């Protein structure tokens, strides 16, 4: 177990390192003359040169890469290099902020978005999946499956627009102001407003996932329900709801955890579409805006952040599934 | 290996010659598929969408409306607002006075012309890599798995954006057509799916009697991979081609929606929906959104249904319902 975990950590770290190197090269080649892109409009040549100098753009590429991978000279008083804690990912001239601070300031929004959506889609998928498995072949099962397939076929940008059209625009047209169309209120400030502002984005993200997860849980449940220990539990007189929600679900949840971790990772890395439609200032919007502006230190930073959340989630999934399966411990 | 067992059972059927006539494997498979309701429905929808894509120029000619042609006199009201569905504009017009129906049909061409090559390319690359990784195992497999991890870790949209600007030359002109870059980007982000799938299938087969027999007669590794393993896993991989295709259609539409994929004025469902959203006109005139929205939904739902049917027949283990 310990050896396995060590191997996983080594692999995770090497993945992150390779991602950093590739992201560095892609952005450095893609954004020609980044200093000019970062400088304010009508900036003098001297100002552009000063930015290029501060970002060490004139030094050879291997030195620049080394500054990222280990330690570099301070930029505007901000440290540089991932040997720091927290890893210093450079300095954004556009935002006049160190990249790490910039990303960390957006994490609460993205985290709230991701975790809320996970809770909603998992609860609904489990309920709908178990009901469908229990009444396999009935009209209810077919109705739920139909809904699952339909929701699977709507891209988030379309469902997001439709949700904001019906639940924001049409409702407020009729004098019902339940859901705001955009904005974010921190949880610590006002939990109710926090949930109210995030309700529509949560719904959008959850809708995109329910289709897959409901089908997955249903299939997995049907497989488990044929096992001997389920028959044993029934024979012992365990109440039917416990057979389903306790005995069977526990075993059926393994593939759900695996896929759930991956989907959560992708959302953490930036639910760009949802954040764009609902005007949430999260990591995803930061990433796409800086990519459009050519703010390459932020692009590298957000790429690393997305990769790190992906690596972390796969790691967590691996540990969880191993921990849930006693056979792998011995 | 349920898929292979299923195929084998179909083959047994053929060999035993149920009924008077000994049917070929292909005709039995086709009959099994046609019995499958979701396959029939999916095929019907896909046929409909494909026909729409192929007939786009005919419709444009019949209506006399070009894809990018603007009819500011007839399609816009005096206020400058687009008209709703009329006889002349069956699905209404957009904010620039262009025909939504014609653009939606042309959008089908763009969508399929990007998603199909991208998925096919990803399938070829991913299968090749998965075959090598699964069969050779050991160090090669570790290196390839690491590469798959790296590819999966990259965030899709931001990386796509960087790769698109990579395509811009010094004078701002692209080196190759942007749609080609979109194909390559989608390929880059979906080969891992096929690589993992193939690797898993090969892992099971490489210790099977089939491969052992080939090894005994001294077949080379290349021969075993190409002649023994590949034909056995090919049907399953083709099924998952159909599973991945709708995902890639959504990927293209999402990129175009964010302005990263197919560029205006070339119509794509993604950028048409983006235009409707940006102008907020869809709130008053929803038909704007309806054309490309329904087309996108139909296409994706069609392929999802079709692939579910394919899976039910070729992979009975996952049978639903």
Interface residues (C-beta under 8 A of the other chain):
Chain A: X11 X14 X15 X16 X18 X19 X22 X23 X26 X27 X29 X30 X31 X32 X136 X137 X141 X142 X145 X149 X150 X152 X153 X154 X155 X156 X157 X158 X161 X162 X165 X169 X215 X218 X219 X266 X269 X270 X272 X273 X276 X277 X284 X287 X288 X291 X292 X294 X299 X302 X303 X306 X307 X310 X311 X314
Chain B: X146 X149 X150 X152 X153 X154 X155 X157 X158 X159 X161 X162 X163 X165 X166 X170 X246 X250 X253 X254 X257 X258 X270 X273 X274 X276 X277 X282 X283 X286 X289 X293 X296 X297 X300 X301 X304 X305 X308 X318 X320 X321
